[in-house]
Amino acid sequence: MSTQRKAVALISGGLDSMLAARVIMDQGIHVEGINFFTGFCVEGHTHAIRKKDRAKPKRNNALWVAEQLGIKLHIIDVIEEYKDVLINPKHGYGQNMNPCLDCKCFMVHKAVEWIRAHDFDFIITGEVMGQRPMSQRRDTMPVVARESGADDLLLRPLCAKHLPPTLPEREGWVDREKLLDFHGRNRKPQMALARQLGIEDYAQPAGGCCFLTDRAYSDKLVDLWQARGEREYQLDDIMLLKVGRHIRPNPRFKLIIGREEGENRFLEGYRKQYVSLCPTSHKGPLVLLDGWPEEADLELAARITARYSQGRDAEQVTVAVRQGDGEERELTVAPMPPGEIPADWHV
């Protein structure tokens, strides 16, 4: 009897990786999934926090895809290793602060390490030639295979017919004729294949929930690095960049202002780590102060906090200023008029 071959599929949570895994599973290959946690792809967190996103699924899409496919999913924390990829990308950035090509090389390389450690035969990704302008071009797809160390153990089932046969194809582990020739950014072929395979529910067809592709998020990350004078971050930093209204009146500090009840509750969990402000005379947001403020900065922060409270039109608003150690005092201030908050303070 022939040995059943084993493949690991990079599962992002989008439709492409779901289809790629399914196409290979349907050829009798044992498939397991792998998902790398960088900290920048936690879409379900923001859906759970904000009221406006209440109708969106509160799920980890990679786990959900694995469940739909009936495969095991291995989630691997690469937060620390990924820092060098983001901070020092060899191939530069794609859209906004996304180190697209370096990111793909890194993740496939980690998958190579994984298959060697777990005695698997090859790697599957959901890449489609021409779909992404940096990492999925005809000239850059070989770069991923080469620099990751995967070489011809990297199989892209959705566009395999546009590429040279890989080892799994040459050895007959998979039937090349049953692989696909998708190309470009049109998602209709993937959606048609999903219908054919009986897959009705899936995340956005383009997949991907990386906040580094988002301009507003990327601007906040760059601002954080500039303010701190170093390109460094921790998990709490990148989580807080996803929440609230960010205002930086000067290089010494910025305010993270809750925009609704869900964000206020989320920011509550950080009050022991930051100076926080909250109106007490009127309903209003919880505000975290990130940086090294001077005494005059606290009054300015309180005035901005009052501006976003229900006392914005009052002559005075009382704001509680609480240190991380719990020490608290109150400031009574005049709310800052909207016109006095310059546009360039908004990060």
N, C-alpha and C positions, 0 to 999 in steps of 0.2 A: 504494500500500500504506500502511496506517495505521502510525503510529510505535508501537513497543512502549513502553509506559509502564514507569517504573522506581520502585520503592518501597524504602525502607529500613525494616526491622523491628527494634524494640528487642527483643533476645534476652536474657532473664534466665537461661535454662537450665531454666525450668519448663515445664509442659505448655501453659499458656495461650498464651505467646508462640510456642511451637512450632506450635500449631494455627492461630493467627492468620496466621502467615506462610504456612502450607500452604494455607489457604483462599484467600488472594490469589494464590499461585502457581498454583493450579488454575484461575484465571481468565486465565492467560496473561501475567500481569505478571512482569517481571523483578524479583526480590527479592534483596536483600543484607541481611545482619544487622549490627547494631551493638551493642556491649556496652561499658558505661562502668565502668572499674575505679576504685572508690573506696577500696579497701583493706579494706572491711568485708564483702566477700562473697567469701571464699576458702574455701568449704566443704571442697574437696578437700584443702587443707593440713592441717586438723585430722584428717581421715580418714587421712591418710598418717602423721601423727605418733603417734596413740594406738593402742595394741594393741587396745583394746576396739572400735575402729572399723575393724579390719583387713578385715572382710568387706564394708565399704561401698566403692562405686566410687571409685578414685583418679583422678578426672577433673575437668576444667573443664566443667561442664554446658553452658555457653553454646557452647563449641567443639564439644562432642559433639552438641548439637542442630543446629548448623549443618552438621555432617558428615552427620547423618541426613537433613537436608533437601536436602543437596547444594548449599548456597549458600556464598558467601564471607562471612566474619565479620570485621568491623573492631573490634578491641579498642582503646579509647582511654583513656589514663591521665588521670583527672580528680582525682587525690588532692588536689592543692593547691587547685584551684577549689572542690572539694566542701567544704572546711573551712568556708567562710562559710555554706554551706547548713546544715551540722550545728550550727555554733556560734550562728548568728543566724537561725533559721527564722522567716520572716514569719508563717507560719500555725501556728507552735508544733509540739509533738511529738505523735505518735500513740501507738502502743503503746511504752512505755518511752522510749528516747532516739531513736526513729526519726522524723526530720522528714518524715513520709510525703508530705504534699501538696507541700511545697517541693521534695522530692527528685524527684517526678514532673515538676513544672514545669521543674526544672533539666535533667533528662535529655531531655525532649522539646525544650527550647530548644537543647540541644547537637545534637540530631538535626536541628533546623531549620537550624542553621549548616552541618551536614554536607551536607544535600541541596542547599543553595545552592552550596556549594563543589564539589559533584560532579555537578551537573546531574541530580539525581533529582527525581521529581515529587511524591511524598507520603510520609507516615510511617504506619507500622502499629504498634499496640501490642496486647498481649493482655489489655487491661483488660476487666473484666466489671462492669456496673453492679450495685451493691449487694454486691460481693464483699468490699471492704475498707471499714472504717467511716469512713475519713477521705478518702482520695484517689479512691475509686470510688463516690461517691454521686451521685445525679442532680444535686444542686446544685453539687457540686465538680468534676465532669467538665468543665463549660464553663470553670471557672477554669483548669484545666490548659491547655486549648486557647488561652485568651485570654492568660494570663500568660507562656506559653512562646513566644508569637508564631506558633504553628503555625496557629491559627484553623481553617479548614475543610480544611486539608491533613492534619489528624490523623484517621485512620480507625481505628476500633476494630471489627474484623470480627466479633468474638464477640458483641457486643451492639448492633451498628449499627442494628437495627430499633427500638430503644428511643430512638434519637437522631435529630436532624434530618439529612437527607442532606448529606454532605460534598461537596466539589468533585469528587473522583474518581467519586462516584456520580452527581452531576448531569451531569457531562460524559460519562458512559457509559464511563469507563475500566474501571470494575468494575460488575457487575450486582448491584444492591441486593437483588434477590430471592434471590441465592445467599449473602447474608450471614446472620448469625444473630441470635437474640433471647435469648441467655442472660442470666440475671438471678439475683442472690443468691449465697449461699455454697455451695450444693449443687454438688459437683463431678461428679455423675453425668452431666450432659449432655456435659461435656468428655470424660469417660472413654468415653462411648458414641461420640462423634465420633471419638476416637482409634481405637477398634476399627473403625469404619466406614472410616477412612482407612488401615487396616493398620498403625497405630502401636502397637506392643506394649510397648516399653521406653521409659520416660521417668522424669524425676526426680519427686519428690513432687508430686502434682497441684496443690498450692497454689503450687508454685514458690517462688522467693525463698530466699536463704540469708543474708539480711542480719542480722548479729549485733546490730545496733542494736535489733532487735525482741525480743531476748533479755534478760530481766530481770537475770540474773546478770552478763552482759557489760555491760549499761548501768550497773549499780551500780559495777562496776570502773572504768568510764570516768569517772563522776562523782567517784569517790574520787580518781582520778588528777588531775583538774582541781582538786579542793579542796586536795589536798596540795601541788600546785605553785603554787597561787594564781593560776592563769590557765587559760582555756579554750583550750588549744593541744595539739597532738599531732603526732607524726611516725609514719611507717609502722611503725618498729620498736615504738613504743608500742602501736599497735593490734594488732600481731601478738602481742605478749607478753600482752596481755589475754586472749587465747584459750587460753593454755597455763598449766597448773600450778595449784597451790593458792596463793591470794594472802592473806597475813596482814600486817596493819599494826598493830604494837604501839603505835606513837605517830606523831604527825604527821611526824616526821623521816624515817622510812623504812618500807618494806614489804619483805616477802620473797616471792619467786616460787619455789615449791617444786615440783620435778618429781615427778609422781605415778607415773611408770612409766618404763621404759627409753627408750621413744620420746620422751617429753618431756625426759628428761635429755639425750638426744642433741641435741634441738632447742635447749635452753638452752645447751649447750656452745658454740654458735656466737656467743653474746653475752658470753663470759667476758672478752673484751678491752675491753668497754664498761662492765662492772659489776664491783663487788666480788662475789666468789662464795665459797660455802662448800660443803664436801663432807666427810663423815665419812671418816676414814682407818683407824680401829680397827674399824669395822663397816661392812657394806654400807649404803648409804643414798642419799638423793637429792642431786642437784645443786641448789643454791639460789642464786638471784641476789638481790642486795641493791640495791634501787632507792631512792635518796634521798641524804640527807646525815647519816649516822649519827655519833654520838659514840663514844668508846672504850667506854663502858659498853654501848652498843647492840650492839657486836660480840659481847660475851659473851652477851647475851640472844639474839642471832641464832643463835649457835652452840648454845645450849641448845635452841632451837626446832628447829634442824636435827637435833640429836641425838634429839629426841623422835620425828621421822619416820624415823629410821634403824632398823636391826635391833638397835641397842643401846638401844632405848627403855627397857628394863627393867634395864639395867646401871647400876652405881654411877657410872661415868664413861665418857665417849666423847671420843675425840680428833677434832677437826674442823680441817681445813685452811682457812685464810682467805686468799684470794688476791686481790690488787689487780689492777686492769685492766692494769697495766704488767707483770704477772708476778711481782711481789714476793709472797712467801708466808710465812706463819707458822702455827703450830699452837696451838690452844687446847684444853685438856683440861677438860671441863665435865660437870656432872651434867645429864642430860636433864630437860627441863621436864615435870613430870607433866601428863597430859591435862587434868585439872581446873583447872590453873593458866593455861590458855590461854582467856581469856574469849571468849565467842561473838562479841562485837562487834569482836574483832580480825580475824575472818574477813571479808574483803571480798566 
